[in-house]
Amino acid sequence: MTADNHFCDLTGHASSQLQTSVFYEIKDISRGETVTFLFAEDPAIILHSLNLQLRNNLRWEVSEEPGQRWRAVIHRAEDVPPVDVLDMLKRDHKRLDAMFSQVIHLTDNGQLEVAHALMRAFSDGLRKHLLVEHDMLARAIRTPPDAQGLDPSAAMVQEHNEILNQSVMIEASFEEQDASNTSVGPLLAILAGYLSKHEQREEATLFPVWTGALNKAPEQARTALFNKVMETLRD
């Protein structure tokens, strides 16, 4: 067993303790590291629940072994290729969040020139991300109204416009002659909160609808869209 591959035998643990035991083993899993578990019952429900708790940062392979035992090998999501379009979008959410967090950190430390350059890169990445969600998904997949009779796709577009407007304001604030961390920082804080809530709503309401529609599409169409989205986000 290598230093970056840990093994944990949970076959003797009570069912009520399994989720907690797995959580403490994987909550700090690093890039390039794997954790292998041995279970006395199918761990599918536990792993999916933990993945939601850890914001979809995990990927795994489960195999059933003789004697009613299940082996699960868990990785960081970044260590394996994306499996579908929605997986790519979730990863891009995290990538954009990390860039924006770095903009905030640089601004707080007075490195405004570097922060401004990274903010421009964030805005460019954001526009590509929205191109996928608007032009490739929302226009092709109709979403049913929510409990209040509102169209989730229309609400998403409205929120995206607000995010873009705030991003433009922040870029302009960096260009002011008297720009400082105290003048730019509050704008960054407002957008950070808005982004977090928006992504959570989007992944909870729209992503399941898009996933269901794509799963019903012909494999050739799914593959073509997958390649197009990958090319768009990568460019």
BELURSUL-V975375 format. One record per helix or strand of 3 or more residues. SS is the DSSP state (hx for helix, st for strand). FROM is the first residue (numbers start at 1). TO is the last residue. If there is no record, write none. Layout:
SS_FROM_TO + SS_FROM_TO
This chain:
st_5_9 + hx_15_26 + st_34_39 + hx_44_53 + st_58_65 + st_69_76 + hx_77_79 + hx_85_108 + hx_112_138 + hx_152_174 + hx_181_216 + hx_219_234
